[in-house]
Amino acid sequence: MAFTEQQSRKLSSKLSPKYIKTRESNGTALAYIEGWYAVSEANRIFGYDAWDRETVSEKCVWSGKSAQYFACAYTAKVRISVRAGDIVITREGSGSGEAKGLTPGQAHDMSLKAAETDATKRALSTFGNPFGLALYDKEFAGVRGGHSFIDEPGHKTWDSWPLHCERGKVIETLPNDKAFADALSDQIRAAVSIEGLFGLWEHNVSMLVTLAQGDKTNGRSAAGLVTLLKSRAKELAGLAPESSAKQVGSEASEREKGAPCANSHETKIDKNGLWIGEPKRIRSKEHLKFVSKQPCLICGRKPSHAHHIRFAQPRALSSKVSDEFTVPLCAIHHDTLHRVGDEKAWWNKHSIDPLVVAAGLWAAHSVSSN
């Protein structure tokens, strides 16, 4: 047998809908997985040192200029070689990519990378559902829950939302996003220790990111949960009296208006779950190193830069926002973002809420450091 029994089980398992993205093309909702996830699954199933990727060929099929931008399109063929026991399994895939940039170099680099990523995903998909093979089936039989994760073009829904306990075990499966948000809210309020609270957060943060990537109502729900997490962490640390649900809701409302938190003068607040920063700006070289080791949120490339989310805190002369408000971006996308005037619009264009991601990374690093 080429693959181990464990690898065969993983390759035949169904694809989790929480890793599926959708986009609209000519009025049709297209489902896909991101490049970073495909590479991550290859590392998980095959092993970091048991597979290779080789770009067999590449070709620039068009280049030109659009307004102040340079633009181009590439095609590429990629070969994937997997060492399974005494044999090497080889698969190939072709893909295309288009991009534009402020310089010809940026445009060509991003376009070629997009083509190679597309080709890599197509080559890996031949190994099974975890790499997106299930998405080529119109009934999505290889996806947990079937085709129900697609509701309308460009919008994702799930027929089940798993809620994990502080140790990572699924304790309940909810039917929709609202029920999940309500149940997680109850669990946060019921937490009896800081460790348990952060364990609960760590194991549910991926679904929270999914929640935040939904419509505007979901975005507010995710923001409210992060605010609630912060409030409960203060209570467990003995920094604030027990608050009722009404008090928590009032604090969240004031926060949205930009009003300072009642405890903003304290300096020993645990800031693992902050959604909107307080004036205090934390500096942590260890956390910046942790963030830079994560894959780029846009393309999955490593290594990354730790990008400080500029709108996370009020501006201060010659001071970046707190290090807790950082997310991983590759050099190309980091540079592109810093050339953009409206950072919020840039993130919205990519359907990513960076504040939720930053909060999850801060919580995950805090847990791993303890």
RAVEN-V747135 format. One record per backbone hydrogen bond with DSSP energy under -1.0 kcal/mol. NH is the residue of the N-H (numbers start at 0). CO is the residue of the C=O. If there is no record, write none. Layout:
{{NH | CO} {NH | CO}}
This chain:
{{7 | 3} {8 | 4} {9 | 5} {10 | 6} {11 | 7} {14 | 141} {18 | 15} {19 | 16} {20 | 31} {22 | 29} {24 | 27} {27 | 24} {29 | 22} {31 | 20} {37 | 33} {38 | 34} {39 | 35} {40 | 36} {41 | 37} {42 | 38} {43 | 39} {44 | 40} {45 | 41} {49 | 46} {51 | 80} {53 | 78} {55 | 76} {56 | 76} {58 | 74} {60 | 72} {61 | 72} {63 | 70} {65 | 68} {68 | 65} {69 | 100} {70 | 63} {71 | 98} {72 | 61} {73 | 96} {74 | 58} {75 | 94} {76 | 56} {77 | 92} {78 | 53} {79 | 90} {80 | 51} {81 | 88} {82 | 49} {83 | 86} {86 | 83} {88 | 81} {90 | 79} {92 | 77} {94 | 75} {96 | 73} {98 | 71} {100 | 69} {106 | 102} {107 | 103} {108 | 104} {109 | 105} {110 | 106} {111 | 107} {112 | 108} {113 | 109} {114 | 110} {115 | 111} {116 | 112} {117 | 113} {118 | 114} {119 | 115} {120 | 116} {121 | 117} {122 | 118} {123 | 119} {124 | 120} {126 | 123} {127 | 124} {130 | 127} {131 | 128} {132 | 127} {134 | 131} {135 | 132} {136 | 133} {139 | 136} {142 | 139} {143 | 14} {145 | 142} {147 | 144} {149 | 146} {150 | 154} {154 | 151} {156 | 148} {160 | 173} {162 | 171} {164 | 168} {167 | 164} {170 | 162} {171 | 162} {173 | 160} {179 | 175} {180 | 176} {181 | 177} {182 | 178} {183 | 179} {184 | 180} {185 | 181} {186 | 182} {187 | 183} {188 | 184} {189 | 185} {196 | 192} {197 | 193} {198 | 194} {199 | 195} {200 | 196} {201 | 197} {202 | 198} {204 | 200} {207 | 203} {208 | 204} {209 | 205} {210 | 206} {211 | 207} {212 | 208} {213 | 210} {218 | 214} {219 | 215} {220 | 216} {221 | 217} {222 | 218} {223 | 219} {224 | 220} {225 | 221} {226 | 222} {227 | 223} {228 | 224} {229 | 225} {230 | 226} {231 | 227} {232 | 228} {233 | 229} {234 | 230} {235 | 231} {236 | 232} {237 | 234} {238 | 233} {247 | 243} {248 | 244} {249 | 245} {250 | 246} {251 | 247} {252 | 248} {253 | 249} {254 | 250} {255 | 251} {256 | 252} {257 | 254} {258 | 253} {263 | 260} {265 | 262} {273 | 270} {276 | 311} {287 | 283} {288 | 284} {289 | 285} {290 | 286} {291 | 287} {293 | 290} {295 | 300} {296 | 327} {299 | 295} {303 | 291} {304 | 328} {306 | 304} {306 | 326} {308 | 324} {311 | 308} {318 | 315} {322 | 281} {324 | 321} {326 | 306} {328 | 304} {333 | 329} {334 | 330} {335 | 331} {336 | 332} {337 | 333} {339 | 336} {345 | 341} {346 | 342} {347 | 343} {348 | 344} {349 | 345} {350 | 347} {351 | 346} {356 | 352} {357 | 353} {358 | 354} {359 | 355} {360 | 356} {361 | 357} {362 | 358} {363 | 359} {364 | 360} {365 | 361} {366 | 362} {367 | 363} {368 | 364}}
